[in-house]
Amino acid sequence: MNGQTDWSELFFSANGRAARMPSLIAAATLLIVLVFYENVSPSAVHWITGWFVYPPLFYCGACVLSKRLHDRGRSGWWAALVLVSILAVWPRPDSFFDFFFTLVLIWAGVDLGAMPGEAGTNRYGPNPLNPALSLP
C-alpha cells in the first residue's frame, strides 16, 4: 500500500497489509451498505437480489479482514471465523451458541480495531503506515 490507502486494493485484494484506520473505515462502510440494503430492500425481492448483494459484500469483508489480520501478523484465514460469527449473530443473537460467536466478534473488535499492527516488515509485507521503517 506504499503509505497511501488504495481503496480498490483494500476492498478487492487479500494480499498485503492494511493499517487500522482505513480498515475500520472500510468495515464501517461495508456494514452501512449491509444495513441499508437490509432496511431498503422489499422482502418480496430480497431473496432474489440478495444473490447479487451478499457475495460481493462477503468477498470485500474477507479482503478487508485479511489485510488487517496480516497487519497484526496473523493468517488471513482467521477472517473466515469472524465472517461466520457475523453471519451467526446477524441481525441479533438467537441461540445459546451465539454467545461464543459474540465472544469471537469482541476479540476481533479489540484485536483488529484497537491494537496496532506489527512494526516493520512481517511475512505479509511492509508496514503500511511507514514503509521506510520496513526497509532492511
Chimera marker file (.cmm) of the C-alpha trace (Angstrom):
<marker_set name="trace">
<marker id="1" x="0.000" y="0.000" z="0.000" r="1" g="1" b="0" radius="0.5"/>
<marker id="2" x="3.099" y="2.255" z="-0.002" r="1" g="1" b="0" radius="0.5"/>
<marker id="3" x="1.966" y="4.592" z="2.779" r="1" g="1" b="0" radius="0.5"/>
<marker id="4" x="-1.182" y="5.599" z="0.861" r="1" g="1" b="0" radius="0.5"/>
<marker id="5" x="-4.520" y="3.850" z="1.042" r="1" g="1" b="0" radius="0.5"/>
<marker id="6" x="-5.539" y="2.252" z="-2.226" r="1" g="1" b="0" radius="0.5"/>
<marker id="7" x="-9.230" y="1.687" z="-1.570" r="1" g="1" b="0" radius="0.5"/>
<marker id="8" x="-9.820" y="-0.645" z="-4.505" r="1" g="1" b="0" radius="0.5"/>
<marker id="9" x="-6.917" y="-2.811" z="-3.349" r="1" g="1" b="0" radius="0.5"/>
<marker id="10" x="-8.245" y="-2.752" z="0.208" r="1" g="1" b="0" radius="0.5"/>
<marker id="11" x="-11.695" y="-3.952" z="-0.868" r="1" g="1" b="0" radius="0.5"/>
<marker id="12" x="-10.713" y="-6.370" z="-3.642" r="1" g="1" b="0" radius="0.5"/>
<marker id="13" x="-7.352" y="-7.918" z="-2.714" r="1" g="1" b="0" radius="0.5"/>
<marker id="14" x="-6.486" y="-10.065" z="0.286" r="1" g="1" b="0" radius="0.5"/>
<marker id="15" x="-2.720" y="-9.706" z="-0.224" r="1" g="1" b="0" radius="0.5"/>
<marker id="16" x="-0.571" y="-7.400" z="1.835" r="1" g="1" b="0" radius="0.5"/>
<marker id="17" x="-1.301" y="-5.371" z="4.930" r="1" g="1" b="0" radius="0.5"/>
<marker id="18" x="-3.722" y="-2.595" z="5.836" r="1" g="1" b="0" radius="0.5"/>
<marker id="19" x="-3.463" y="-0.023" z="8.592" r="1" g="1" b="0" radius="0.5"/>
<marker id="20" x="-6.050" y="0.195" z="11.339" r="1" g="1" b="0" radius="0.5"/>
<marker id="21" x="-7.933" y="3.372" z="10.365" r="1" g="1" b="0" radius="0.5"/>
<marker id="22" x="-8.505" y="2.555" z="6.674" r="1" g="1" b="0" radius="0.5"/>
<marker id="23" x="-9.609" y="-0.946" z="7.722" r="1" g="1" b="0" radius="0.5"/>
<marker id="24" x="-12.076" y="0.454" z="10.246" r="1" g="1" b="0" radius="0.5"/>
<marker id="25" x="-13.453" y="2.878" z="7.662" r="1" g="1" b="0" radius="0.5"/>
<marker id="26" x="-13.799" y="0.067" z="5.118" r="1" g="1" b="0" radius="0.5"/>
<marker id="27" x="-15.501" y="-2.250" z="7.628" r="1" g="1" b="0" radius="0.5"/>
<marker id="28" x="-17.904" y="0.507" z="8.689" r="1" g="1" b="0" radius="0.5"/>
<marker id="29" x="-18.694" y="1.225" z="5.035" r="1" g="1" b="0" radius="0.5"/>
<marker id="30" x="-19.494" y="-2.436" z="4.386" r="1" g="1" b="0" radius="0.5"/>
<marker id="31" x="-21.702" y="-2.611" z="7.477" r="1" g="1" b="0" radius="0.5"/>
<marker id="32" x="-23.542" y="0.567" z="6.474" r="1" g="1" b="0" radius="0.5"/>
<marker id="33" x="-24.169" y="-0.854" z="2.995" r="1" g="1" b="0" radius="0.5"/>
<marker id="34" x="-25.434" y="-4.093" z="4.554" r="1" g="1" b="0" radius="0.5"/>
<marker id="35" x="-27.779" y="-2.306" z="6.980" r="1" g="1" b="0" radius="0.5"/>
<marker id="36" x="-29.017" y="-0.026" z="4.203" r="1" g="1" b="0" radius="0.5"/>
<marker id="37" x="-29.723" y="-2.989" z="1.936" r="1" g="1" b="0" radius="0.5"/>
<marker id="38" x="-31.464" y="-4.911" z="4.719" r="1" g="1" b="0" radius="0.5"/>
<marker id="39" x="-33.729" y="-1.956" z="5.524" r="1" g="1" b="0" radius="0.5"/>
<marker id="40" x="-34.473" y="-0.722" z="1.986" r="1" g="1" b="0" radius="0.5"/>
<marker id="41" x="-34.876" y="-3.936" z="0.031" r="1" g="1" b="0" radius="0.5"/>
<marker id="42" x="-38.505" y="-5.098" z="-0.141" r="1" g="1" b="0" radius="0.5"/>
<marker id="43" x="-38.925" y="-8.546" z="1.351" r="1" g="1" b="0" radius="0.5"/>
<marker id="44" x="-40.619" y="-9.825" z="-1.822" r="1" g="1" b="0" radius="0.5"/>
<marker id="45" x="-37.468" y="-9.380" z="-3.908" r="1" g="1" b="0" radius="0.5"/>
<marker id="46" x="-34.928" y="-9.603" z="-1.098" r="1" g="1" b="0" radius="0.5"/>
<marker id="47" x="-34.305" y="-13.317" z="-1.654" r="1" g="1" b="0" radius="0.5"/>
<marker id="48" x="-33.542" y="-12.660" z="-5.348" r="1" g="1" b="0" radius="0.5"/>
<marker id="49" x="-31.460" y="-9.501" z="-5.016" r="1" g="1" b="0" radius="0.5"/>
<marker id="50" x="-29.549" y="-10.972" z="-2.083" r="1" g="1" b="0" radius="0.5"/>
<marker id="51" x="-27.758" y="-13.306" z="-4.507" r="1" g="1" b="0" radius="0.5"/>
<marker id="52" x="-26.218" y="-10.219" z="-6.113" r="1" g="1" b="0" radius="0.5"/>
<marker id="53" x="-25.594" y="-8.147" z="-2.975" r="1" g="1" b="0" radius="0.5"/>
<marker id="54" x="-24.321" y="-10.558" z="-0.316" r="1" g="1" b="0" radius="0.5"/>
<marker id="55" x="-21.488" y="-12.301" z="-2.216" r="1" g="1" b="0" radius="0.5"/>
<marker id="56" x="-19.662" y="-9.041" z="-3.091" r="1" g="1" b="0" radius="0.5"/>
<marker id="57" x="-20.126" y="-7.764" z="0.466" r="1" g="1" b="0" radius="0.5"/>
<marker id="58" x="-18.822" y="-11.053" z="1.837" r="1" g="1" b="0" radius="0.5"/>
<marker id="59" x="-15.822" y="-11.012" z="-0.517" r="1" g="1" b="0" radius="0.5"/>
<marker id="60" x="-14.951" y="-7.392" z="0.284" r="1" g="1" b="0" radius="0.5"/>
<marker id="61" x="-15.309" y="-8.115" z="4.003" r="1" g="1" b="0" radius="0.5"/>
<marker id="62" x="-12.966" y="-11.089" z="3.691" r="1" g="1" b="0" radius="0.5"/>
<marker id="63" x="-10.385" y="-8.942" z="1.878" r="1" g="1" b="0" radius="0.5"/>
<marker id="64" x="-10.527" y="-6.116" z="4.437" r="1" g="1" b="0" radius="0.5"/>
<marker id="65" x="-10.315" y="-8.539" z="7.357" r="1" g="1" b="0" radius="0.5"/>
<marker id="66" x="-7.466" y="-10.494" z="5.756" r="1" g="1" b="0" radius="0.5"/>
<marker id="67" x="-5.375" y="-7.384" z="5.206" r="1" g="1" b="0" radius="0.5"/>
<marker id="68" x="-5.946" y="-6.221" z="8.769" r="1" g="1" b="0" radius="0.5"/>
<marker id="69" x="-5.131" y="-9.680" z="10.133" r="1" g="1" b="0" radius="0.5"/>
<marker id="70" x="-1.939" y="-9.646" z="8.060" r="1" g="1" b="0" radius="0.5"/>
<marker id="71" x="-1.025" y="-6.308" z="9.642" r="1" g="1" b="0" radius="0.5"/>
<marker id="72" x="-1.393" y="-7.955" z="13.046" r="1" g="1" b="0" radius="0.5"/>
<marker id="73" x="0.828" y="-10.857" z="11.901" r="1" g="1" b="0" radius="0.5"/>
<marker id="74" x="-1.959" y="-13.421" z="11.609" r="1" g="1" b="0" radius="0.5"/>
<marker id="75" x="-3.139" y="-15.547" z="8.730" r="1" g="1" b="0" radius="0.5"/>
<marker id="76" x="-5.984" y="-14.151" z="6.660" r="1" g="1" b="0" radius="0.5"/>
<marker id="77" x="-7.847" y="-17.409" z="7.140" r="1" g="1" b="0" radius="0.5"/>
<marker id="78" x="-8.922" y="-16.133" z="10.566" r="1" g="1" b="0" radius="0.5"/>
<marker id="79" x="-11.264" y="-13.862" z="8.608" r="1" g="1" b="0" radius="0.5"/>
<marker id="80" x="-13.458" y="-16.903" z="7.963" r="1" g="1" b="0" radius="0.5"/>
<marker id="81" x="-14.105" y="-17.273" z="11.700" r="1" g="1" b="0" radius="0.5"/>
<marker id="82" x="-15.006" y="-13.597" z="12.005" r="1" g="1" b="0" radius="0.5"/>
<marker id="83" x="-17.314" y="-13.679" z="8.970" r="1" g="1" b="0" radius="0.5"/>
<marker id="84" x="-19.060" y="-16.865" z="10.163" r="1" g="1" b="0" radius="0.5"/>
<marker id="85" x="-19.542" y="-15.201" z="13.550" r="1" g="1" b="0" radius="0.5"/>
<marker id="86" x="-21.120" y="-12.162" z="11.906" r="1" g="1" b="0" radius="0.5"/>
<marker id="87" x="-23.453" y="-14.411" z="9.913" r="1" g="1" b="0" radius="0.5"/>
<marker id="88" x="-24.369" y="-16.358" z="13.052" r="1" g="1" b="0" radius="0.5"/>
<marker id="89" x="-25.393" y="-13.349" z="15.116" r="1" g="1" b="0" radius="0.5"/>
<marker id="90" x="-26.872" y="-11.163" z="12.355" r="1" g="1" b="0" radius="0.5"/>
<marker id="91" x="-29.279" y="-9.388" z="12.888" r="1" g="1" b="0" radius="0.5"/>
<marker id="92" x="-29.389" y="-10.473" z="16.554" r="1" g="1" b="0" radius="0.5"/>
<marker id="93" x="-28.118" y="-13.443" z="18.577" r="1" g="1" b="0" radius="0.5"/>
<marker id="94" x="-30.879" y="-16.025" z="18.981" r="1" g="1" b="0" radius="0.5"/>
<marker id="95" x="-29.335" y="-19.192" z="20.388" r="1" g="1" b="0" radius="0.5"/>
<marker id="96" x="-27.041" y="-20.213" z="23.189" r="1" g="1" b="0" radius="0.5"/>
<marker id="97" x="-24.134" y="-20.828" z="20.817" r="1" g="1" b="0" radius="0.5"/>
<marker id="98" x="-24.339" y="-17.251" z="19.578" r="1" g="1" b="0" radius="0.5"/>
<marker id="99" x="-22.664" y="-16.311" z="22.851" r="1" g="1" b="0" radius="0.5"/>
<marker id="100" x="-19.454" y="-17.902" z="21.564" r="1" g="1" b="0" radius="0.5"/>
<marker id="101" x="-19.766" y="-16.115" z="18.230" r="1" g="1" b="0" radius="0.5"/>
<marker id="102" x="-20.254" y="-12.865" z="20.126" r="1" g="1" b="0" radius="0.5"/>
<marker id="103" x="-17.016" y="-13.535" z="22.018" r="1" g="1" b="0" radius="0.5"/>
<marker id="104" x="-15.242" y="-14.029" z="18.684" r="1" g="1" b="0" radius="0.5"/>
<marker id="105" x="-16.572" y="-10.669" z="17.493" r="1" g="1" b="0" radius="0.5"/>
<marker id="106" x="-15.440" y="-8.968" z="20.702" r="1" g="1" b="0" radius="0.5"/>
<marker id="107" x="-11.977" y="-10.500" z="20.238" r="1" g="1" b="0" radius="0.5"/>
<marker id="108" x="-11.919" y="-9.307" z="16.620" r="1" g="1" b="0" radius="0.5"/>
<marker id="109" x="-13.025" y="-5.824" z="17.606" r="1" g="1" b="0" radius="0.5"/>
<marker id="110" x="-10.298" y="-5.469" z="20.217" r="1" g="1" b="0" radius="0.5"/>
<marker id="111" x="-7.541" y="-7.206" z="18.272" r="1" g="1" b="0" radius="0.5"/>
<marker id="112" x="-8.215" y="-5.679" z="14.864" r="1" g="1" b="0" radius="0.5"/>
<marker id="113" x="-9.775" y="-2.379" z="15.875" r="1" g="1" b="0" radius="0.5"/>
<marker id="114" x="-7.756" y="-1.300" z="18.886" r="1" g="1" b="0" radius="0.5"/>
<marker id="115" x="-4.363" y="-2.974" z="18.647" r="1" g="1" b="0" radius="0.5"/>
<marker id="116" x="-1.667" y="-1.527" z="16.383" r="1" g="1" b="0" radius="0.5"/>
<marker id="117" x="-0.111" y="-3.516" z="13.563" r="1" g="1" b="0" radius="0.5"/>
<marker id="118" x="3.317" y="-5.078" z="13.766" r="1" g="1" b="0" radius="0.5"/>
<marker id="119" x="6.140" y="-2.580" z="13.437" r="1" g="1" b="0" radius="0.5"/>
<marker id="120" x="8.377" y="-3.096" z="10.466" r="1" g="1" b="0" radius="0.5"/>
<marker id="121" x="8.085" y="-5.755" z="7.827" r="1" g="1" b="0" radius="0.5"/>
<marker id="122" x="6.400" y="-9.048" z="8.566" r="1" g="1" b="0" radius="0.5"/>
<marker id="123" x="5.830" y="-12.064" z="6.319" r="1" g="1" b="0" radius="0.5"/>
<marker id="124" x="2.868" y="-10.305" z="4.653" r="1" g="1" b="0" radius="0.5"/>
<marker id="125" x="4.693" y="-7.168" z="3.589" r="1" g="1" b="0" radius="0.5"/>
<marker id="126" x="5.977" y="-3.788" z="4.733" r="1" g="1" b="0" radius="0.5"/>
<marker id="127" x="4.341" y="-1.675" z="7.398" r="1" g="1" b="0" radius="0.5"/>
<marker id="128" x="1.509" y="0.269" z="5.689" r="1" g="1" b="0" radius="0.5"/>
<marker id="129" x="1.932" y="3.317" z="7.936" r="1" g="1" b="0" radius="0.5"/>
<marker id="130" x="5.641" y="3.825" z="7.482" r="1" g="1" b="0" radius="0.5"/>
<marker id="131" x="7.206" y="1.784" z="4.671" r="1" g="1" b="0" radius="0.5"/>
<marker id="132" x="10.560" y="3.490" z="5.305" r="1" g="1" b="0" radius="0.5"/>
<marker id="133" x="10.847" y="1.681" z="8.638" r="1" g="1" b="0" radius="0.5"/>
<marker id="134" x="10.325" y="-1.606" z="6.848" r="1" g="1" b="0" radius="0.5"/>
<marker id="135" x="13.489" y="-1.407" z="4.788" r="1" g="1" b="0" radius="0.5"/>
<marker id="136" x="16.126" y="-3.997" z="5.763" r="1" g="1" b="0" radius="0.5"/>
<link id1="1" id2="2" r="1" g="1" b="0" radius="0.2"/>
<link id1="2" id2="3" r="1" g="1" b="0" radius="0.2"/>
<link id1="3" id2="4" r="1" g="1" b="0" radius="0.2"/>
<link id1="4" id2="5" r="1" g="1" b="0" radius="0.2"/>
<link id1="5" id2="6" r="1" g="1" b="0" radius="0.2"/>
<link id1="6" id2="7" r="1" g="1" b="0" radius="0.2"/>
<link id1="7" id2="8" r="1" g="1" b="0" radius="0.2"/>
<link id1="8" id2="9" r="1" g="1" b="0" radius="0.2"/>
<link id1="9" id2="10" r="1" g="1" b="0" radius="0.2"/>
<link id1="10" id2="11" r="1" g="1" b="0" radius="0.2"/>
<link id1="11" id2="12" r="1" g="1" b="0" radius="0.2"/>
<link id1="12" id2="13" r="1" g="1" b="0" radius="0.2"/>
<link id1="13" id2="14" r="1" g="1" b="0" radius="0.2"/>
<link id1="14" id2="15" r="1" g="1" b="0" radius="0.2"/>
<link id1="15" id2="16" r="1" g="1" b="0" radius="0.2"/>
<link id1="16" id2="17" r="1" g="1" b="0" radius="0.2"/>
<link id1="17" id2="18" r="1" g="1" b="0" radius="0.2"/>
<link id1="18" id2="19" r="1" g="1" b="0" radius="0.2"/>
<link id1="19" id2="20" r="1" g="1" b="0" radius="0.2"/>
<link id1="20" id2="21" r="1" g="1" b="0" radius="0.2"/>
<link id1="21" id2="22" r="1" g="1" b="0" radius="0.2"/>
<link id1="22" id2="23" r="1" g="1" b="0" radius="0.2"/>
<link id1="23" id2="24" r="1" g="1" b="0" radius="0.2"/>
<link id1="24" id2="25" r="1" g="1" b="0" radius="0.2"/>
<link id1="25" id2="26" r="1" g="1" b="0" radius="0.2"/>
<link id1="26" id2="27" r="1" g="1" b="0" radius="0.2"/>
<link id1="27" id2="28" r="1" g="1" b="0" radius="0.2"/>
<link id1="28" id2="29" r="1" g="1" b="0" radius="0.2"/>
<link id1="29" id2="30" r="1" g="1" b="0" radius="0.2"/>
<link id1="30" id2="31" r="1" g="1" b="0" radius="0.2"/>
<link id1="31" id2="32" r="1" g="1" b="0" radius="0.2"/>
<link id1="32" id2="33" r="1" g="1" b="0" radius="0.2"/>
<link id1="33" id2="34" r="1" g="1" b="0" radius="0.2"/>
<link id1="34" id2="35" r="1" g="1" b="0" radius="0.2"/>
<link id1="35" id2="36" r="1" g="1" b="0" radius="0.2"/>
<link id1="36" id2="37" r="1" g="1" b="0" radius="0.2"/>
<link id1="37" id2="38" r="1" g="1" b="0" radius="0.2"/>
<link id1="38" id2="39" r="1" g="1" b="0" radius="0.2"/>
<link id1="39" id2="40" r="1" g="1" b="0" radius="0.2"/>
<link id1="40" id2="41" r="1" g="1" b="0" radius="0.2"/>
<link id1="41" id2="42" r="1" g="1" b="0" radius="0.2"/>
<link id1="42" id2="43" r="1" g="1" b="0" radius="0.2"/>
<link id1="43" id2="44" r="1" g="1" b="0" radius="0.2"/>
<link id1="44" id2="45" r="1" g="1" b="0" radius="0.2"/>
<link id1="45" id2="46" r="1" g="1" b="0" radius="0.2"/>
<link id1="46" id2="47" r="1" g="1" b="0" radius="0.2"/>
<link id1="47" id2="48" r="1" g="1" b="0" radius="0.2"/>
<link id1="48" id2="49" r="1" g="1" b="0" radius="0.2"/>
<link id1="49" id2="50" r="1" g="1" b="0" radius="0.2"/>
<link id1="50" id2="51" r="1" g="1" b="0" radius="0.2"/>
<link id1="51" id2="52" r="1" g="1" b="0" radius="0.2"/>
<link id1="52" id2="53" r="1" g="1" b="0" radius="0.2"/>
<link id1="53" id2="54" r="1" g="1" b="0" radius="0.2"/>
<link id1="54" id2="55" r="1" g="1" b="0" radius="0.2"/>
<link id1="55" id2="56" r="1" g="1" b="0" radius="0.2"/>
<link id1="56" id2="57" r="1" g="1" b="0" radius="0.2"/>
<link id1="57" id2="58" r="1" g="1" b="0" radius="0.2"/>
<link id1="58" id2="59" r="1" g="1" b="0" radius="0.2"/>
<link id1="59" id2="60" r="1" g="1" b="0" radius="0.2"/>
<link id1="60" id2="61" r="1" g="1" b="0" radius="0.2"/>
<link id1="61" id2="62" r="1" g="1" b="0" radius="0.2"/>
<link id1="62" id2="63" r="1" g="1" b="0" radius="0.2"/>
<link id1="63" id2="64" r="1" g="1" b="0" radius="0.2"/>
<link id1="64" id2="65" r="1" g="1" b="0" radius="0.2"/>
<link id1="65" id2="66" r="1" g="1" b="0" radius="0.2"/>
<link id1="66" id2="67" r="1" g="1" b="0" radius="0.2"/>
<link id1="67" id2="68" r="1" g="1" b="0" radius="0.2"/>
<link id1="68" id2="69" r="1" g="1" b="0" radius="0.2"/>
<link id1="69" id2="70" r="1" g="1" b="0" radius="0.2"/>
<link id1="70" id2="71" r="1" g="1" b="0" radius="0.2"/>
<link id1="71" id2="72" r="1" g="1" b="0" radius="0.2"/>
<link id1="72" id2="73" r="1" g="1" b="0" radius="0.2"/>
<link id1="73" id2="74" r="1" g="1" b="0" radius="0.2"/>
<link id1="74" id2="75" r="1" g="1" b="0" radius="0.2"/>
<link id1="75" id2="76" r="1" g="1" b="0" radius="0.2"/>
<link id1="76" id2="77" r="1" g="1" b="0" radius="0.2"/>
<link id1="77" id2="78" r="1" g="1" b="0" radius="0.2"/>
<link id1="78" id2="79" r="1" g="1" b="0" radius="0.2"/>
<link id1="79" id2="80" r="1" g="1" b="0" radius="0.2"/>
<link id1="80" id2="81" r="1" g="1" b="0" radius="0.2"/>
<link id1="81" id2="82" r="1" g="1" b="0" radius="0.2"/>
<link id1="82" id2="83" r="1" g="1" b="0" radius="0.2"/>
<link id1="83" id2="84" r="1" g="1" b="0" radius="0.2"/>
<link id1="84" id2="85" r="1" g="1" b="0" radius="0.2"/>
<link id1="85" id2="86" r="1" g="1" b="0" radius="0.2"/>
<link id1="86" id2="87" r="1" g="1" b="0" radius="0.2"/>
<link id1="87" id2="88" r="1" g="1" b="0" radius="0.2"/>
<link id1="88" id2="89" r="1" g="1" b="0" radius="0.2"/>
<link id1="89" id2="90" r="1" g="1" b="0" radius="0.2"/>
<link id1="90" id2="91" r="1" g="1" b="0" radius="0.2"/>
<link id1="91" id2="92" r="1" g="1" b="0" radius="0.2"/>
<link id1="92" id2="93" r="1" g="1" b="0" radius="0.2"/>
<link id1="93" id2="94" r="1" g="1" b="0" radius="0.2"/>
<link id1="94" id2="95" r="1" g="1" b="0" radius="0.2"/>
<link id1="95" id2="96" r="1" g="1" b="0" radius="0.2"/>
<link id1="96" id2="97" r="1" g="1" b="0" radius="0.2"/>
<link id1="97" id2="98" r="1" g="1" b="0" radius="0.2"/>
<link id1="98" id2="99" r="1" g="1" b="0" radius="0.2"/>
<link id1="99" id2="100" r="1" g="1" b="0" radius="0.2"/>
<link id1="100" id2="101" r="1" g="1" b="0" radius="0.2"/>
<link id1="101" id2="102" r="1" g="1" b="0" radius="0.2"/>
<link id1="102" id2="103" r="1" g="1" b="0" radius="0.2"/>
<link id1="103" id2="104" r="1" g="1" b="0" radius="0.2"/>
<link id1="104" id2="105" r="1" g="1" b="0" radius="0.2"/>
<link id1="105" id2="106" r="1" g="1" b="0" radius="0.2"/>
<link id1="106" id2="107" r="1" g="1" b="0" radius="0.2"/>
<link id1="107" id2="108" r="1" g="1" b="0" radius="0.2"/>
<link id1="108" id2="109" r="1" g="1" b="0" radius="0.2"/>
<link id1="109" id2="110" r="1" g="1" b="0" radius="0.2"/>
<link id1="110" id2="111" r="1" g="1" b="0" radius="0.2"/>
<link id1="111" id2="112" r="1" g="1" b="0" radius="0.2"/>
<link id1="112" id2="113" r="1" g="1" b="0" radius="0.2"/>
<link id1="113" id2="114" r="1" g="1" b="0" radius="0.2"/>
<link id1="114" id2="115" r="1" g="1" b="0" radius="0.2"/>
<link id1="115" id2="116" r="1" g="1" b="0" radius="0.2"/>
<link id1="116" id2="117" r="1" g="1" b="0" radius="0.2"/>
<link id1="117" id2="118" r="1" g="1" b="0" radius="0.2"/>
<link id1="118" id2="119" r="1" g="1" b="0" radius="0.2"/>
<link id1="119" id2="120" r="1" g="1" b="0" radius="0.2"/>
<link id1="120" id2="121" r="1" g="1" b="0" radius="0.2"/>
<link id1="121" id2="122" r="1" g="1" b="0" radius="0.2"/>
<link id1="122" id2="123" r="1" g="1" b="0" radius="0.2"/>
<link id1="123" id2="124" r="1" g="1" b="0" radius="0.2"/>
<link id1="124" id2="125" r="1" g="1" b="0" radius="0.2"/>
<link id1="125" id2="126" r="1" g="1" b="0" radius="0.2"/>
<link id1="126" id2="127" r="1" g="1" b="0" radius="0.2"/>
<link id1="127" id2="128" r="1" g="1" b="0" radius="0.2"/>
<link id1="128" id2="129" r="1" g="1" b="0" radius="0.2"/>
<link id1="129" id2="130" r="1" g="1" b="0" radius="0.2"/>
<link id1="130" id2="131" r="1" g="1" b="0" radius="0.2"/>
<link id1="131" id2="132" r="1" g="1" b="0" radius="0.2"/>
<link id1="132" id2="133" r="1" g="1" b="0" radius="0.2"/>
<link id1="133" id2="134" r="1" g="1" b="0" radius="0.2"/>
<link id1="134" id2="135" r="1" g="1" b="0" radius="0.2"/>
<link id1="135" id2="136" r="1" g="1" b="0" radius="0.2"/>
</marker_set>
